[in-house]
Structure formats: C-alpha cells, structure tokens
Amino acid sequence: MTHRRTPATTALALLAPLVLLAACNKAAAPAPAAPAERIATVNGKALPKSEFDLYVTSLTRQSGHEVTPEQRQQMLDQFINLHLAADEAEKAGADKEQKVADQLALARVQVLADAGLQKYLETHPVQDSELRPEYDAQVAALPREYHARHILVDDQAAAEAITKELKGGADFAKLAAKRSKDSSSKSGGDLGWFTLDTMVKPFADAVKEMQPGQLTEQPVQSQFGWHVIKLEESRATSAPPFDEVKDRVKMLVQRKKLQSHMEELRKGAQVEKVGAAPAVAADAPAATAEPKKE
C-alpha cells in the first residue's frame, strides 16, 4: 500500500540511453551495385539488384541469420510482386491521392534525414576520450537506494501508539506482522531496497531525512494511511564496470551529438508555425504515464 512501482534502479538500466534515431542502429547497407546490374526485369522495367539487396537487408535485420538460396528466391518473388502492385497502383492514379502523396513525401523526408544524420556521425565520430566523462556523469546521477520497514495503519492515534511501543523497546517486525494493514506485514514490514522515486512523496520525503537505524519521530501520512517507518540502511547504487557498458555510453554520446546538431540546424533555420498543431486521430490509444503501483 505504499504504491511502490517495480524499481528500474539497476545501474545497467539507468545507464542505458534512450532509443536513438533510426540512423544510429541501422544494419550495414549493401554496397552500391553497378548501374547495369539488375536482379529482374518486369514489363520491360529493370529492377536494380542494389534495391533488392536493401529489401533483403530490411527483412533480415532483426533475425541476423544468413538467408538461404531458397529464402532469397522467395524474397525475390515478393520483391517482384511489390513492384507489380506499385505499378498497378500508379496506373490507377493512387499516387495522385493526397494521403498517398503525403506518405510518399514523408518517406522521402525520413530517408533523407536518416542519411544526413548518418553522414553527420561519420564526419563527427565519437572519440574514446568522450566516453569516460559521460560514464562518470551517468554514475554520479544514479539515485541512492534505501532499505526500510514500515507499519501502515488507518488513523494517527494508532500510529502514535505504535511509535510509543517501538520507542519502549517493542520489536518492529512483530508489531508490523500484528498491526500493519500493508502486504509487507507478512515480512515484518520489510520493503526491501528501493529508490525514492518509487515511493509516494510523503513516504519518500521522510525516508530521505532519516539516518540508518532511525525511527520516524512522528507518523507520516499519505493517501494510504499513517506510516511508522524505520530506515534500516542506505547505499549508493552500484554501477557496472565501464568496459561492460562502453558501447551503451557511446550510443548516448552519439545521441547527444545528434541533439546538438539538430539544435544548431534549428537555430539557423527560419521556422514559422501556423497556429496550433491540429489533433490527429490515433490508430491506437496514446500511452499514459505509468502509475505507482500498489
């Protein structure tokens, strides 16, 4: 009943960067094919082998498995079918429809933007000297962890009476098992290790000011009732060795480089927003912030 969500407090998770732009995680694209090299001809139109190779790469990027000759032949048939369907759609004037035209234009912008960001990273590679400072900064930002027990009751008078008993020498675990309405009563009120952001604010604020072994002088009220808290111990979050997360740190530095690059592009551009962006009906419900769980 402390509304504690599952802590994602391991250093490895905290050091993991946010998802990069697609440019940062692409599989290597196949080398450009010679202009005359083709994989098939459909209704007199040559289909470039380089385009087919890119199609195969896009289909197999996630699996990472080698494509067998049989699978490659199946992919070629699919590739040919795509072109046949696209040609038929163009003959029917589908490319002139606004929605389709917008999708084609957006796809072109995305491909160009992706290529541009790739080129930027190639000309501004991350240096090894940039990694250790970023790692140290991430480690320094890791939250402290706390180990505490609590007894949760419905009213202040009961909480104050429990506090008095504890100060008189009563065993915390036994009182928690007997008096607490929280599910942690089964383990003597033990909440295990947690970070402050996983607890409701009044509880977290109280724990932050406590010393190991200390009992709250006054019960703490939250939306769940009245808490009597004992801080067992606290510790700095342990971080994984630099060498284990070096690649992730590099990705984070790459992301920051791209963010800075985009900020510079934005500063040098003339941008005019015409009114507020209109609401667009989504195909799926929008994600909501994760609540703190009971």
N, C-alpha and C positions, 0 to 999 in steps of 0.2 A: 504493500500500500504506500510505499514511498514514491510510486510512479517512477521506477527506475527502468530506463531502456537498456537494451543489451549494449554494454560498453564496447565501442570500437576503439579501444585505447592502446592496443599493441603498437609499439613504435613502428613496426613494419607498416601497419595500416596508416598511421599518421604521416609517415614519410612518403607514402605513395602519392604521386602527383595526381592532379585532376586529369581527366581524359584530355589528351591532346587533340588538336585539329587532325583531321584525317591524314594530312601530309606527313605527320610525324611517325605514323605507324604503318605506312604502306609497304607491301612486299615489293621487292625489286622488280621494276617493269622490264619486259624483254627488250633486247637491243633492237633498234630500228631496222626494219628489213629493207632490202634493196628495192628501189621504186618498181622494178618489173616483177618482183616476186609476189605471187598470188597463191592463194590456197584453193580457190574455186572460181568458177565463172557462172553467174546466174542471169539468164536472159540477156547475155552479152555484157554484163557488168562484172568487172574483175573485183573479187573480194581479197583485199590485202592480207597476206599471211601475218603481218605485224598486228593487224587488228584482231585477227583470230587468236594470236598468241596472248594478247591482252585479255581477250574474253576468257581464255582458259585460265589465265592467272587469277582473274577475278573470281572464278568459280572454285578454285582450289586453294585460295589464300588461307582460309580457316583450317582446313584439314592438314595441310603441309605434306600430304602424301604425293608420291610420284603418280603421274597419270599413265595408265596402261594404254597400249595401242588401241584396244577395243573402246576404252573410255574416251580417248581422244577422237575416235571416229564418231562416236555418239555426240560428242560436243560439236563436231563439225556439222553434223546434221542439224543440231539445234541452232547453230550459228546461221546456217543457210536458211532455216525456217524463219529466223528473226528478220533476215533481210527480205524474204518474200512477204512477210506480214507487213513490214515497214513500207515496202514499195506499194503494196496494195492500199495501205492507209493513205499514202501520199497521192495516189491516183484518185482516191475518193475525196481528197481535199481536207483530210483530217489535220494536216499541218497548218491550215489556214484558220482553224478554230482557235479562239482566244486562249482557252485553257491549255490546249496542246502547245500553242506557240509560246505561252508563258513557261511551260515546263521545259521546252527545248532551250529557251533563252536562259532559264535558271541553271539547267545542266551545264550549259556552256560557261556561264559565270563561275560555277563551282569548280569545273575542271581547270579553268584558267587560274583561279585563285589558289587552288591546290598546287598547281605547277609553280606559281610565283612564290609561294611560301617554301616550297621545296628548294627552289633556287636560292632563296634568301638564306636558308640554313646551310646550303652548300658553300656559299660565299662568306658566311659568318658562323663557322663551326664552333662548337663548344670546346674550350680548352680545358685540359686537366686541372689547370690552376684555378678554374672557376668552380670545381666540384666540391672541394673540401670546405670552403667558406659557406656554400649553400647547405651542405650536410650539417655543419656546426650550427647554422642558424635554425634549421629544422629541429635539431635535437634540443636546442635551447628553448624552443617554443612548445615542447612536449608538456602536457599538463601533469601536475603532481597526482599521485594516487593515494587513496586513503582506505584504511580498513577500520570499520566501526561496527558497533552494535546499537540497536535501539529497541525501545519498548513503546508501542503505539496504543494509546487509549482514546476514548471519546471525549473526556472532559478534563479541564485544567486541574480541578481538585484531586482527581485520581492520579494525574501525572505528578503533582506536587507531593502527594503521599508516597508514591513510589520513589521519588527523588530522596525523600527523607529516609526511607528504609535503606536505600543504597548507601547514603552517607553514613548510616549507622552500622554498615558492615554487611548488609544483605548481599547474597550472590546474584550478580546481574543476570547470568544465564538462566538460573532457576526462576527468577522473577519474570523474565521475558517469556519463558515457557508457560508460566502460570497466568500472566496478566495481559500480555500483548495480543492485540487482535490481528497483527500482521502475520503473514505466512512465515516470516522469518522466526517466529516464536518456536517453531519446531527445531531450530538450530540455535536456540538460546539468544535470539535476536541478532545473530551474526549476519551482516550484509556482505561479507567478503570484501574484495578490493574493488574500488570504483573511482571514477573521476568526478569532480564536482558538477560537470555539465550533464551528468546522467541522473542527477537528483533534483527534486523540486527546490526552488530557490531558498525558502526559509531554512530547509534542512542543510543545503549546501553552504549557505552563509554562516550557519552556526558551526559546522564542522571546520570550515576554513580558519576560524579564530581559535580553535582548540589545540591543545598540546596532547601528545600521546599519553594515555592513561587518565586523561581528564574526563570528568562527567559534566554535563551541562548544569550550570547553576540554577537556571530556570527552564521549565519545559518549553519546547519550541512548537509553535502552532503552524500547521499547514492545512490545506484543504481536506486532508485525510484525518485530521485529529491532532492530538498532542503527543509530541515525541520526547522521550527521555533518551539522550544519546551519550554513548561512551566511545571516545576515539581510542582505538587500540594502538594504531601506528600509522605512519605515513612514509612515503618513499618517492624518490624521483623515478620517473618512468625510464626503464632501461631501454636503450636504443640498440638496434642491431649494428654489428661492425660495419664500417664504411664500405669495405670491399663487397659485402653482401648486397648492399643497396646502391652501389655506384651507378648502375645502369638507370635506376629509377631517378636518382638525383640528376643524372644527365638529361633525362626527359623533362624534368621540372625546369632545369635551366633553359632547355630549348623552348619550353612553353613561355617562359618569361621573356626570352628574346623575341618570340613572335608577338607577344603582347606589346612590348615596347615598340616593335616595328610598326604594328598596326596603329599605335597611338601617334607615332610620327607621321604616318600617312594621313591620319585623320586631321592632325594639326595643319598639314599643308594643303588640305582639300577645302573646297567651298561646298558646304553641305547645308541644304535648306530642307527642313521637314515641313510638310504642308499639313497642318492640323495634327490631331492625334491619330495614331495608327488604329484603323478600324478593327473591331473584333472579328475573329475568324472562327467559324465552327470547326471544332477539332473532331478528328475521327475517333479519338479515344479520350476518356476523362483526363484532365490535367492532373499531374502528380501533386500531392499535398505534402506539407512538411510532416515529418514523422513525429507523432506524439510521444510523450514519455509514457511508457507502458506501466501498467500496474504489475 
